[in-house]
Amino acid sequence: MVTAGGPAEAESEAATPKVFRENWPAKVPAAGLAKGMALPLEQFMASYADEIAVQQARDVAEMSCMRRYGFTNWKTEDLGTSPPPADNASNMPRRYGLTVLAEAKDYGYHVPDSGKESTPPPEQDVPDAETVLQGLKGGAEAKSFKGKELPEGGCSGEVNRKVGALDTALVEELSGKSFERSQQTPTVKAAMSEWAACMKTRGYNVETVWDASDLVATNGFTASDKEIAVATAEVECKENTNLVKVWFAEESAIQQQLIADNKPALARAQTRSKGTLNTASTVNSKAAQGL
């Protein structure tokens, strides 16, 4: 986590970040055409709560390390302030494009704002802090700071060794493969054609759900009437043609095969992630107790 802060005479706050837990996404979509849907690979994915727990522990370790070297007011950013629309990398609420009619009618293609203003650490240019944080000075390795030995790689290196990170690369790669392959299946292609025909009756000439948002400008702060009209048509045509259910079924079958083909590697990655989560839990628990 990018940080800011500087040396101070005395530690003014506990070395633990603030975590906000309002409006976090549900485990599975709670509304719309994807309601209740969870793809097979999601069992191997990190949840948003997992990601926050690990980042919290990493921030705790970072603050503890930095404060040992005199940066006693060192802070990290607040966590959980801008939760994503989905609980994990599958992004089920929008994996197949828009799926919640009420949101399309209110926000078009914009994502409803569920976040709150975060209070970032004070921005200060403290060159010495980068030396301690990264273990680098002038592009070269720094082994000590004011006569005190630095951990290898600075405090960032210490954080990596103490807490680690979630092992999500493989499952996210496989999720991407299944998503691409599913769109090439005859069943999904046929359903997509039916959806496109429905859209044509509404006056929109598009071939896939990814073309619909290109019909309107979506870079404004709020959705225009035209954007809302297109977004609404997209969801209604999905409902009329059963596109989301068809697509989900096809991709689920593809993912089951990918799991079978990669089961040992997925299990190893899951074990590593569980180890990191256990470590994070211990770090966070001790920090909460002031230990």
HUZI-V452270 format. One record per residue. RES is the residue in three letters. OMEGA is omega in whole degrees, -180 to 180 (* if undefined). Layout:
BEGIN
((RES | OMEGA) (RES | OMEGA))
END
This chain:
BEGIN
((MET | 178) (VAL | -175) (THR | 174) (ALA | -180) (GLY | -179) (GLY | 180) (PRO | 176) (ALA | -176) (GLU | -177) (ALA | 179) (GLU | -174) (SER | -178) (GLU | 178) (ALA | -177) (ALA | 177) (THR | -178) (PRO | 175) (LYS | 178) (VAL | 177) (PHE | -173) (ARG | 179) (GLU | 172) (ASN | 176) (TRP | -176) (PRO | 176) (ALA | 180) (LYS | 175) (VAL | -180) (PRO | -176) (ALA | -178) (ALA | 174) (GLY | -175) (LEU | 179) (ALA | -178) (LYS | 177) (GLY | -176) (MET | 174) (ALA | -180) (LEU | -177) (PRO | -178) (LEU | -178) (GLU | 179) (GLN | -179) (PHE | -175) (MET | 174) (ALA | 175) (SER | 176) (TYR | 178) (ALA | 177) (ASP | -178) (GLU | -180) (ILE | -179) (ALA | -180) (VAL | 179) (GLN | 177) (GLN | 180) (ALA | 178) (ARG | 179) (ASP | 177) (VAL | -179) (ALA | 179) (GLU | -179) (MET | 179) (SER | -180) (CYS | -177) (MET | -178) (ARG | 175) (ARG | -177) (TYR | 173) (GLY | 180) (PHE | -168) (THR | 174) (ASN | -177) (TRP | 180) (LYS | 171) (THR | -177) (GLU | 172) (ASP | -178) (LEU | 176) (GLY | -175) (THR | -179) (SER | -177) (PRO | 180) (PRO | 179) (PRO | -178) (ALA | -177) (ASP | 180) (ASN | -172) (ALA | 177) (SER | 179) (ASN | -174) (MET | -179) (PRO | -179) (ARG | -179) (ARG | -180) (TYR | -176) (GLY | -180) (LEU | 180) (THR | -179) (VAL | -175) (LEU | -179) (ALA | 178) (GLU | 179) (ALA | -179) (LYS | -179) (ASP | -171) (TYR | -175) (GLY | 179) (TYR | 177) (HIS | 177) (VAL | 178) (PRO | -178) (ASP | 179) (SER | -175) (GLY | 176) (LYS | -178) (GLU | 178) (SER | 176) (THR | -177) (PRO | 175) (PRO | 179) (PRO | -179) (GLU | 178) (GLN | 177) (ASP | -179) (VAL | -177) (PRO | -179) (ASP | -178) (ALA | 179) (GLU | 178) (THR | -179) (VAL | -177) (LEU | -175) (GLN | -176) (GLY | -179) (LEU | 175) (LYS | -178) (GLY | 179) (GLY | -180) (ALA | -180) (GLU | 176) (ALA | -177) (LYS | 179) (SER | 178) (PHE | -178) (LYS | 176) (GLY | -179) (LYS | -176) (GLU | 177) (LEU | 172) (PRO | 179) (GLU | -178) (GLY | -180) (GLY | -179) (CYS | 177) (SER | 177) (GLY | 179) (GLU | 179) (VAL | -180) (ASN | -179) (ARG | -176) (LYS | -175) (VAL | -177) (GLY | -178) (ALA | 178) (LEU | -179) (ASP | -173) (THR | -172) (ALA | -175) (LEU | -177) (VAL | 179) (GLU | 175) (GLU | 180) (LEU | 177) (SER | 177) (GLY | 179) (LYS | -178) (SER | 180) (PHE | 180) (GLU | -178) (ARG | -178) (SER | -178) (GLN | -180) (GLN | -180) (THR | 179) (PRO | -178) (THR | 180) (VAL | 178) (LYS | 180) (ALA | 179) (ALA | 179) (MET | 178) (SER | 177) (GLU | 178) (TRP | -180) (ALA | 178) (ALA | 176) (CYS | 179) (MET | -180) (LYS | 177) (THR | 178) (ARG | 179) (GLY | -178) (TYR | -180) (ASN | 180) (VAL | -179) (GLU | -179) (THR | 180) (VAL | -179) (TRP | 180) (ASP | -171) (ALA | -177) (SER | 179) (ASP | -179) (LEU | -177) (VAL | 174) (ALA | -177) (THR | -175) (ASN | 177) (GLY | -180) (PHE | 179) (THR | -178) (ALA | 175) (SER | 177) (ASP | 180) (LYS | 178) (GLU | 180) (ILE | 180) (ALA | 179) (VAL | -179) (ALA | 179) (THR | 178) (ALA | -180) (GLU | -177) (VAL | -179) (GLU | 178) (CYS | 174) (LYS | 179) (GLU | -179) (ASN | -175) (THR | 180) (ASN | -174) (LEU | -175) (VAL | 180) (LYS | 179) (VAL | -178) (TRP | 179) (PHE | -179) (ALA | 179) (GLU | -179) (GLU | 178) (SER | 179) (ALA | 178) (ILE | -180) (GLN | 178) (GLN | 178) (GLN | 178) (LEU | 177) (ILE | 179) (ALA | -178) (ASP | -174) (ASN | -172) (LYS | -180) (PRO | -179) (ALA | 178) (LEU | 179) (ALA | 179) (ARG | 179) (ALA | 179) (GLN | 178) (THR | 179) (ARG | 180) (SER | 178) (LYS | 177) (GLY | 178) (THR | 179) (LEU | 177) (ASN | 178) (THR | 180) (ALA | 180) (SER | 179) (THR | 180) (VAL | -178) (ASN | 179) (SER | 179) (LYS | 180) (ALA | -180) (ALA | 179) (GLN | -179) (GLY | -179) (LEU | *))
END
